[in-house]
Amino acid sequence: MEVELEPRVKALPYKVKAMSRESPSQKALHVLDTDLRTHWSTATNTKEWILLELDEPCLLSHIRIYNKSVLEWEIAVGLRYKPETFQKVRPRCEAPRRDMIYPTNYIPCRYVRISCLRGAVDFSMPLLLVT
């Protein structure tokens, strides 16, 4: 999927550090895959999450998520790999559309955890943005 960004905005490279669950045919490392047969999906309901590690620490301005069936997210970030100390930057953000951009107010981070609060986890493109 080709994503258009504003001139001052760039997508940040990251890797999947951990996840709550994955199915045998839909691995978390395929989270950017636009093929619905192979992109990450847990095929379950709430309390599923994915933890992304950025290539380097940065000031995160936005997170763009393209999802199929999640109705509400929680987004937390941290500079160190200590998930229990992550700061919730979007404690309850609704997803009324498939393609949503959530501001994160230029928070310093290296790790981003995206958690499903309501709906089934089936998203294909978390895109971390910085301006």
ChimeraX attribute file (.defattr): number of C-alpha atoms within 10 A of each C-alpha:
attribute: neighborCount
match mode: 1-to-1
recipient: residues
	/A:1	9
	/A:2	5
	/A:3	6
	/A:4	8
	/A:5	10
	/A:6	7
	/A:7	7
	/A:8	7
	/A:9	13
	/A:10	14
	/A:11	15
	/A:12	14
	/A:13	13
	/A:14	16
	/A:15	14
	/A:16	17
	/A:17	16
	/A:18	14
	/A:19	18
	/A:20	12
	/A:21	16
	/A:22	18
	/A:23	13
	/A:24	11
	/A:25	13
	/A:26	18
	/A:27	16
	/A:28	26
	/A:29	16
	/A:30	17
	/A:31	21
	/A:32	17
	/A:33	17
	/A:34	16
	/A:35	12
	/A:36	13
	/A:37	10
	/A:38	19
	/A:39	21
	/A:40	28
	/A:41	25
	/A:42	22
	/A:43	13
	/A:44	14
	/A:45	15
	/A:46	15
	/A:47	15
	/A:48	20
	/A:49	21
	/A:50	21
	/A:51	22
	/A:52	21
	/A:53	22
	/A:54	19
	/A:55	12
	/A:56	12
	/A:57	14
	/A:58	17
	/A:59	15
	/A:60	21
	/A:61	17
	/A:62	20
	/A:63	19
	/A:64	16
	/A:65	21
	/A:66	20
	/A:67	19
	/A:68	18
	/A:69	18
	/A:70	23
	/A:71	18
	/A:72	18
	/A:73	23
	/A:74	19
	/A:75	22
	/A:76	21
	/A:77	27
	/A:78	22
	/A:79	20
	/A:80	13
	/A:81	15
	/A:82	10
	/A:83	15
	/A:84	7
	/A:85	12
	/A:86	18
	/A:87	17
	/A:88	16
	/A:89	18
	/A:90	16
	/A:91	14
	/A:92	15
	/A:93	16
	/A:94	16
	/A:95	21
	/A:96	11
	/A:97	14
	/A:98	13
	/A:99	13
	/A:100	16
	/A:101	16
	/A:102	18
	/A:103	15
	/A:104	20
	/A:105	12
	/A:106	14
	/A:107	18
	/A:108	15
	/A:109	20
	/A:110	20
	/A:111	26
	/A:112	28
	/A:113	22
	/A:114	21
	/A:115	23
	/A:116	23
	/A:117	21
	/A:118	19
	/A:119	17
	/A:120	21
	/A:121	26
	/A:122	21
	/A:123	22
	/A:124	23
	/A:125	19
	/A:126	19
	/A:127	18
	/A:128	21
	/A:129	23
	/A:130	18
	/A:131	13
